[in-house]
Amino acid sequence: MTSPRQQVAVIGTGMAGLVISYILRNDPRGRFDVQVFEKQDKLSLDSASHTLTDSKTGEKSERLDLPMRAFADGYYESLRRMYDYFGITYGSPRFIYALSTLSNAQADPYFIHSSNNHQLPPLRPNGLSWISWLIEVCYLAVCYYWFTACCFFVTPHTAESAGTEETLRQYVDRIRLPQYYVANYLLPLMSSVTTCSHEALMDFPAVDLVDYERRTFRQKHYTVLGGVHRVQTKLSENLTHTLGAKVTTVENVGTKVQVTWTNIDGQSNSRLFDHVILGVTPDVVGAIFQPLRTAMAAVPTAKVQSVVHRDFSRILNASQSIWKQMSWGSGESAPQPIHMCSKDGATESIHEHPSSALITTYPIAPIDPEKVEYTATFTRVLRSAASRQIVNRIFGRRSADEKSQLWRNGDGNVWLVGGWCWDGMVMLEGCLASATRVANALDVEVPWMKSS
């Protein structure tokens, strides 16, 4: 006899939630009915993005991904395989990173770095003499290759290997990486990836950043052509979802899992499911799922803003200097400068989009409110030595003598997915890895992971 279809609730429609929903809906054996809950009035993967409007015609034009969601070879194997499976096209933008310190109204670069290996030697910032620039380049080359060599040959201490978890702060001290290089190069560049303060970044597990640096060394970076909404469209085909549904509790009731939510009218609803998959941030998990309330409180999160605007006042001089020195062929795409401005232990990134709009992420200096077009706020999950141990315990295998009260992923048919639900940097690849883990546990084939 045919077994009844299992009822699955997926809470959250970010990348991880949509991926696991797609996998289960397309189970070759047709064993799952999937119901997706989203508290917003639209799917959240692309909800923070913005469509520019032409100031003259009033027509909508280009879609801006907020956050950018760039990805690199070497680190995003599963993500690329999924994009290729869906026929999602992506390109390798010519990013120009201008590093500066906000000591006055202008962001005057002290170094300009060209990514994707397309600009050698590096550009010389205006106002910096040839001698000073050559000294800076030589110093940077020595520090960079020393740090790179350490990433490959000096393994960070971890709780598994050494009994204690080494932070980035402890690691750079141990390898004697100069503080000038750390403060002016390593932290500004990496904090733009992690979207957090320098102090929070220094508390990250060293193994996270060393592994990321090693795997992305001399690799190209990509962005989805046409915007990540194309990915959302593919993943949400034939999706059964409830929008405007704020889940308030997830709890085990016998052999089932009960989901309780309120709709946009404030009415409370409950339903029993065979499995519930939480594709939300740790603070939300702790709020709605009691067994993880204490553990999730130890996983740091931060609210981050991305602002679309046209206030060029702070970067005007640096931008003009970059464009004067850049040259590219008729068949090449124009470079995209990203100004990384640091002050008081934090770095904001200002992306000069080809549409002539600016996108400032993690703003640390005022932006003219009259030139602001759009602002998005999202939750960023951070890492720490303590949170790495918590996450690894949740997703690790249970030993035979371990106490039963330690909750593990899948206990009571409740599962976690998300960019933070793996042992690594909180990236889109974690969304794919955690969704694949749940699919494997439920014996469901992941279509893009098939052998070619």
C-alpha positions as CSV (number, residue, x, y, z in Angstrom):
1,M,0.0,0.0,0.0
2,T,1.1,3.6,-0.7
3,S,2.2,5.5,2.4
4,P,0.4,8.8,3.1
5,R,2.2,11.9,2.1
6,Q,4.2,13.6,4.9
7,Q,3.2,17.1,5.8
8,V,6.1,19.5,6.0
9,A,6.2,23.1,7.2
10,V,9.0,25.4,6.1
11,I,9.3,28.6,8.1
12,G,11.2,31.4,6.2
13,T,11.6,32.1,2.5
14,G,15.3,33.1,2.3
15,M,17.7,31.0,0.2
16,A,17.8,28.1,2.6
17,G,14.0,27.9,3.1
18,L,13.3,28.1,-0.7
19,V,16.0,25.5,-1.5
20,I,14.8,22.9,0.9
21,S,11.2,23.6,-0.1
22,Y,12.1,23.0,-3.8
23,I,14.0,19.8,-3.0
24,L,11.1,18.3,-1.0
25,R,8.4,19.4,-3.5
26,N,10.3,17.7,-6.3
27,D,11.0,14.5,-4.5
28,P,11.0,11.8,-7.2
29,R,8.8,9.6,-5.0
30,G,6.3,12.3,-4.3
31,R,6.3,11.8,-0.5
32,F,5.9,15.4,0.8
33,D,3.3,18.1,0.9
34,V,5.2,21.4,1.7
35,Q,3.6,24.4,3.3
36,V,5.8,27.5,3.5
37,F,5.3,30.3,6.0
38,E,6.6,33.9,5.6
39,K,5.9,36.8,8.0
40,Q,6.4,39.4,5.2
41,D,3.9,40.1,2.5
42,K,6.4,38.8,-0.1
43,L,9.1,36.1,-0.4
44,S,12.1,37.2,1.6
45,L,15.1,36.1,-0.6
46,D,14.6,39.1,-2.9
47,S,12.5,41.2,-0.5
48,A,15.3,43.7,0.5
49,S,16.3,44.3,-3.2
50,H,15.3,47.5,-5.0
51,T,14.3,48.4,-8.5
52,L,15.7,51.8,-9.7
53,T,13.3,54.3,-11.2
54,D,14.4,56.7,-13.9
55,S,14.1,60.2,-12.6
56,K,13.2,61.6,-16.0
57,T,10.8,59.0,-17.4
58,G,9.5,57.5,-14.1
59,E,10.0,54.0,-15.5
60,K,11.5,51.2,-13.5
61,S,14.8,50.0,-14.8
62,E,17.5,47.9,-13.1
63,R,17.1,45.6,-10.1
64,L,19.7,46.1,-7.3
65,D,20.4,43.1,-5.1
66,L,20.5,44.0,-1.5
67,P,22.8,42.7,-0.1
68,M,24.9,42.1,-3.2
69,R,25.3,38.3,-2.7
70,A,28.6,37.9,-4.7
71,F,30.1,34.4,-4.7
72,A,33.5,33.0,-5.5
73,D,35.0,29.9,-7.1
74,G,36.5,27.5,-4.6
75,Y,34.0,28.2,-1.8
76,Y,30.5,28.0,-3.4
77,E,30.5,24.7,-5.2
78,S,26.9,23.7,-4.3
79,L,25.6,27.2,-5.1
80,R,27.2,27.2,-8.6
81,R,25.9,23.8,-9.3
82,M,22.3,24.9,-8.4
83,Y,22.7,28.0,-10.6
84,D,23.9,25.9,-13.5
85,Y,21.1,23.4,-13.0
86,F,18.5,26.2,-13.3
87,G,20.3,28.0,-16.1
88,I,21.0,31.0,-14.0
89,T,23.7,33.1,-15.7
90,Y,26.3,35.0,-13.7
91,G,29.2,37.2,-14.5
92,S,32.5,38.3,-13.1
93,P,32.4,42.1,-12.4
94,R,35.6,44.2,-12.5
95,F,35.5,45.4,-8.9
96,I,37.9,48.2,-7.8
97,Y,38.4,48.4,-4.0
98,A,39.5,51.8,-2.8
99,L,40.6,51.6,0.9
100,S,40.4,54.9,2.8
101,T,40.1,56.3,6.4
102,L,37.3,58.7,7.2
103,S,39.3,61.4,8.9
104,N,37.6,64.3,7.2
105,A,34.7,65.0,4.8
106,Q,36.5,63.2,2.0
107,A,37.4,59.5,1.6
108,D,41.0,59.8,0.3
109,P,42.3,56.3,-0.6
110,Y,45.6,55.0,0.7
111,F,45.4,51.9,-1.6
112,I,43.4,50.8,-4.6
113,H,43.0,47.1,-5.2
114,S,41.7,45.6,-8.4
115,S,39.9,42.2,-8.0
116,N,39.7,39.4,-10.5
117,N,43.4,39.9,-11.5
118,H,42.6,42.5,-14.2
119,Q,44.7,45.5,-13.1
120,L,48.5,45.2,-12.5
121,P,50.3,47.1,-11.2
122,P,47.6,48.6,-8.9
123,L,46.4,52.1,-9.4
124,R,48.1,54.9,-7.5
125,P,45.8,57.0,-5.3
126,N,45.8,60.8,-5.9
127,G,47.9,62.7,-3.4
128,L,50.3,59.8,-2.8
129,S,53.8,60.3,-4.1
130,W,55.5,57.6,-6.2
131,I,58.0,56.8,-3.4
132,S,55.3,56.6,-0.8
133,W,53.2,54.4,-3.1
134,L,56.0,52.1,-3.9
135,I,56.8,51.7,-0.2
136,E,53.2,50.9,0.6
137,V,52.9,48.4,-2.3
138,C,56.1,46.6,-1.2
139,Y,55.0,46.5,2.4
140,L,51.6,45.2,1.5
141,A,53.1,42.5,-0.8
142,V,55.3,41.2,2.0
143,C,52.4,41.1,4.5
144,Y,49.9,39.7,2.1
145,Y,52.1,36.8,1.0
146,W,53.1,36.1,4.6
147,F,49.4,35.9,5.7
148,T,48.6,33.8,2.6
149,A,51.4,31.4,3.4
150,C,50.2,31.2,7.0
151,C,46.7,30.4,5.8
152,F,48.0,27.4,3.9
153,F,50.7,26.2,6.4
154,V,49.8,27.4,9.9
155,T,46.6,25.7,11.0
156,P,44.4,27.6,13.5
157,H,43.8,25.9,16.8
158,T,40.3,24.5,17.2
159,A,38.4,22.9,20.1
160,E,38.6,19.6,18.2
161,S,42.3,19.6,17.6
162,A,43.8,21.6,20.5
163,G,41.0,21.8,23.1
164,T,40.5,25.5,22.7
165,E,39.1,27.7,19.9
166,E,41.5,30.2,18.5
167,T,40.0,33.6,17.5
168,L,41.2,35.7,14.6
169,R,42.7,38.1,17.1
170,Q,44.7,35.3,18.7
171,Y,45.7,33.8,15.3
172,V,47.1,37.1,13.8
173,D,49.1,37.6,17.1
174,R,50.5,34.1,16.9
175,I,51.7,34.5,13.3
176,R,53.0,38.0,14.1
177,L,51.0,39.7,11.4
178,P,51.8,43.5,11.6
179,Q,49.0,45.5,13.2
180,Y,49.2,48.1,10.5
181,Y,48.3,45.5,7.9
182,V,45.6,44.0,10.1
183,A,43.9,47.4,10.8
184,N,44.2,48.9,7.3
185,Y,43.9,45.9,5.0
186,L,42.7,42.6,6.5
187,L,39.9,43.9,8.7
188,P,38.4,46.4,6.2
189,L,38.3,43.8,3.4
190,M,37.0,41.0,5.5
191,S,34.5,43.1,7.4
192,S,32.9,43.9,4.1
193,V,32.3,40.2,3.6
194,T,31.1,39.6,7.1
195,T,29.2,43.0,7.4
196,C,30.2,43.7,11.0
197,S,32.5,45.8,13.2
198,H,36.3,45.1,13.3
199,E,36.0,44.1,17.0
200,A,33.3,41.5,16.2
201,L,35.3,40.2,13.3
202,M,38.4,39.7,15.5
203,D,36.2,37.4,17.7
204,F,35.4,35.1,14.8
205,P,36.9,31.7,14.9
206,A,40.2,31.9,13.1
207,V,39.5,28.7,11.2
208,D,36.5,30.3,9.4
209,L,38.5,33.1,7.9
210,V,41.6,31.0,7.2
211,D,39.5,28.4,5.4
212,Y,37.8,31.2,3.4
213,E,41.0,32.8,2.4
214,R,42.6,29.5,1.4
215,R,39.7,28.3,-0.7
216,T,39.1,31.7,-2.5
217,F,42.8,32.4,-3.1
218,R,43.2,33.8,-6.7
219,Q,39.7,32.8,-7.5
220,K,37.1,34.9,-9.4
221,H,34.1,36.5,-7.8
222,Y,30.6,36.5,-9.5
223,T,27.2,38.0,-9.3
224,V,23.9,36.8,-10.8
225,L,23.1,38.6,-14.0
226,G,19.7,40.2,-13.8
227,G,19.4,40.0,-10.1
228,V,18.7,37.3,-7.5
229,H,15.0,37.5,-8.1
230,R,15.6,35.1,-11.0
231,V,16.8,32.5,-8.5
232,Q,13.7,33.2,-6.3
233,T,11.4,32.7,-9.3
234,K,13.0,29.3,-10.1
235,L,12.9,28.1,-6.6
236,S,9.3,29.2,-5.9
237,E,7.6,27.6,-8.9
238,N,4.4,25.9,-7.7
239,L,5.2,26.9,-4.1
240,T,2.3,26.7,-1.6
241,H,2.9,29.5,0.8
242,T,1.2,31.6,3.4
243,L,2.4,35.3,3.4
244,G,1.9,37.7,6.3
245,A,2.1,34.7,8.7
246,K,4.2,35.4,11.8
247,V,5.0,32.0,13.4
248,T,4.9,32.4,17.2
249,T,5.6,28.9,18.5
250,V,6.9,25.6,17.2
251,E,6.4,22.7,19.6
252,N,6.3,18.9,19.7
253,V,2.8,17.4,20.3
254,G,3.1,13.6,20.5
255,T,4.7,12.4,17.3
256,K,3.8,15.6,15.4
257,V,5.0,19.1,15.4
258,Q,2.6,22.0,15.9
259,V,3.1,25.3,14.3
260,T,1.2,28.3,15.6
261,W,1.0,31.6,13.7
262,T,-0.9,34.9,13.5
263,N,-2.1,36.2,10.2
264,I,-2.2,39.9,9.1
265,D,-5.5,40.3,10.8
266,G,-4.0,39.2,14.1
267,Q,-5.9,35.9,14.2
268,S,-4.1,32.9,15.7
269,N,-3.9,29.6,13.8
270,S,-2.4,26.2,14.5
271,R,-1.6,23.1,12.5
272,L,0.1,19.8,13.0
273,F,2.9,18.7,10.7
274,D,5.1,15.6,10.4
275,H,8.3,17.8,9.9
276,V,9.0,21.4,10.5
277,I,12.1,23.1,9.0
278,L,13.2,26.5,10.4
279,G,14.9,28.6,7.8
280,V,15.2,31.7,10.0
281,T,18.0,33.5,11.9
282,P,19.1,32.2,15.4
283,D,17.3,35.0,17.3
284,V,14.0,34.0,15.7
285,V,14.7,30.3,16.3
286,G,15.2,31.0,20.0
287,A,12.0,33.0,20.1
288,I,9.7,30.4,18.7
289,F,11.3,27.1,19.6
290,Q,11.8,26.6,23.3
291,P,14.4,23.8,23.3
292,L,16.9,26.1,21.6
293,R,16.1,29.3,23.4
294,T,19.3,29.3,25.6
295,A,21.6,28.1,22.9
296,M,20.4,30.6,20.3
297,A,21.0,33.5,22.7
298,A,24.7,32.7,22.4
299,V,24.8,33.1,18.6
300,P,25.5,36.7,17.8
301,T,23.5,38.7,15.3
302,A,23.5,42.3,14.2
303,K,21.1,44.6,12.3
304,V,22.7,45.9,9.1
305,Q,21.5,48.6,6.7
306,S,22.0,49.0,2.9
307,V,21.1,52.4,1.6
308,V,20.6,53.3,-2.1
309,H,21.4,56.9,-2.7
310,R,23.1,59.5,-4.9
311,D,25.2,61.4,-2.4
312,F,28.6,61.4,-4.0
313,S,30.1,64.1,-1.8
314,R,32.4,61.9,0.3
315,I,33.8,59.8,-2.6
316,L,33.8,62.3,-5.4
317,N,37.6,63.0,-5.5
318,A,38.5,59.3,-5.2
319,S,36.0,58.2,-7.8
320,Q,37.2,60.8,-10.3
321,S,40.8,59.6,-9.7
322,I,39.9,56.0,-10.3
323,W,38.0,56.7,-13.5
324,K,40.8,58.8,-15.0
325,Q,43.3,55.9,-14.5
326,M,41.1,53.1,-15.7
327,S,40.9,51.8,-19.3
328,W,39.0,48.9,-20.8
329,G,38.3,47.5,-24.2
330,S,35.1,47.9,-26.2
331,G,34.0,44.3,-25.4
332,E,34.7,44.6,-21.6
333,S,32.3,45.7,-18.9
334,A,33.1,48.9,-17.1
335,P,34.7,48.5,-13.7
336,Q,32.7,48.9,-10.6
337,P,34.5,50.9,-7.8
338,I,33.7,49.9,-4.2
339,H,34.9,52.5,-1.7
340,M,35.7,50.9,1.7
341,C,35.8,53.7,4.2
342,S,36.9,52.9,7.8
343,K,36.5,54.9,11.0
344,D,36.4,54.0,14.7
345,G,36.8,50.2,14.2
346,A,34.2,49.8,11.4
347,T,34.1,49.9,7.6
348,E,31.3,50.9,5.3
349,S,31.3,49.9,1.6
350,I,30.0,52.3,-1.0
351,H,29.4,50.5,-4.3
352,E,29.3,52.6,-7.4
353,H,26.7,50.7,-9.4
354,P,26.8,51.0,-13.2
355,S,23.3,52.6,-13.0
356,S,25.0,55.7,-11.4
357,A,23.4,54.9,-8.0
358,L,25.4,54.3,-4.9
359,I,24.8,51.4,-2.5
360,T,26.2,52.0,1.0
361,T,26.2,48.9,3.3
362,Y,26.9,49.3,7.0
363,P,26.9,53.1,6.9
364,I,29.1,54.7,9.5
365,A,28.9,58.4,8.2
366,P,25.9,60.6,7.5
367,I,24.2,60.4,4.1
368,D,22.3,63.4,2.8
369,P,18.7,62.3,3.5
370,E,17.4,64.2,0.4
371,K,19.5,62.0,-1.8
372,V,18.4,58.7,-0.2
373,E,16.2,56.6,-2.5
374,Y,15.8,53.4,-0.5
375,T,16.9,51.8,2.7
376,A,16.8,48.1,3.6
377,T,17.5,46.5,7.0
378,F,18.5,42.9,7.4
379,T,19.8,40.6,10.2
380,R,23.4,39.4,9.9
381,V,24.4,36.3,11.8
382,L,27.9,36.6,13.1
383,R,30.4,34.0,14.4
384,S,32.3,33.6,17.7
385,A,34.4,30.8,19.2
386,A,31.5,30.0,21.6
387,S,28.8,30.0,18.8
388,R,30.9,27.7,16.6
389,Q,30.9,25.1,19.4
390,I,27.1,25.5,19.8
391,V,26.4,25.2,16.1
392,N,28.8,22.2,15.7
393,R,27.1,20.4,18.7
394,I,23.6,21.0,17.2
395,F,24.6,19.6,13.8
396,G,27.1,17.0,14.9
397,R,26.5,13.3,15.4
398,R,25.3,12.1,18.8
399,S,27.7,9.9,20.7
400,A,26.4,6.8,22.4
401,D,27.0,8.1,25.9
402,E,25.7,11.6,25.3
403,K,23.0,13.0,27.5
404,S,19.6,13.0,25.7
405,Q,18.6,16.5,26.7
406,L,21.2,18.0,24.3
407,W,19.0,18.9,21.3
408,R,20.3,17.9,17.9
409,N,19.2,18.8,14.5
410,G,16.2,16.6,13.6
411,D,15.2,15.8,17.1
412,G,11.4,15.6,17.2
413,N,11.4,16.1,13.4
414,V,12.4,19.8,13.8
415,W,15.2,20.9,11.5
416,L,17.4,24.0,11.0
417,V,18.6,25.4,7.7
418,G,20.4,28.6,6.9
419,G,23.7,30.2,6.0
420,W,24.7,29.9,9.7
421,C,23.8,26.2,9.9
422,W,27.2,24.8,9.1
423,D,30.8,25.0,10.2
424,G,32.0,28.0,8.2
425,M,31.5,31.6,7.3
426,V,27.8,32.7,7.2
427,M,27.4,32.6,3.4
428,L,24.9,31.4,0.8
429,E,26.9,28.2,0.5
430,G,25.8,27.4,4.1
431,C,22.2,27.6,2.9
432,L,22.8,25.0,0.3
433,A,24.9,22.8,2.6
434,S,22.3,22.8,5.4
435,A,19.4,22.1,3.0
436,T,21.3,19.2,1.5
437,R,21.9,17.8,5.0
438,V,18.1,17.8,5.7
439,A,17.4,16.3,2.2
440,N,19.9,13.5,2.9
441,A,18.4,12.8,6.3
442,L,14.9,12.5,4.7
443,D,16.4,10.4,1.9
444,V,15.5,12.9,-0.9
445,E,17.6,13.3,-4.0
446,V,19.1,16.8,-4.6
447,P,18.8,17.3,-8.3
448,W,21.8,19.5,-8.9
449,M,24.1,17.2,-6.9
450,K,23.7,14.3,-9.3
451,S,26.9,13.1,-11.0
452,S,27.1,14.6,-14.4
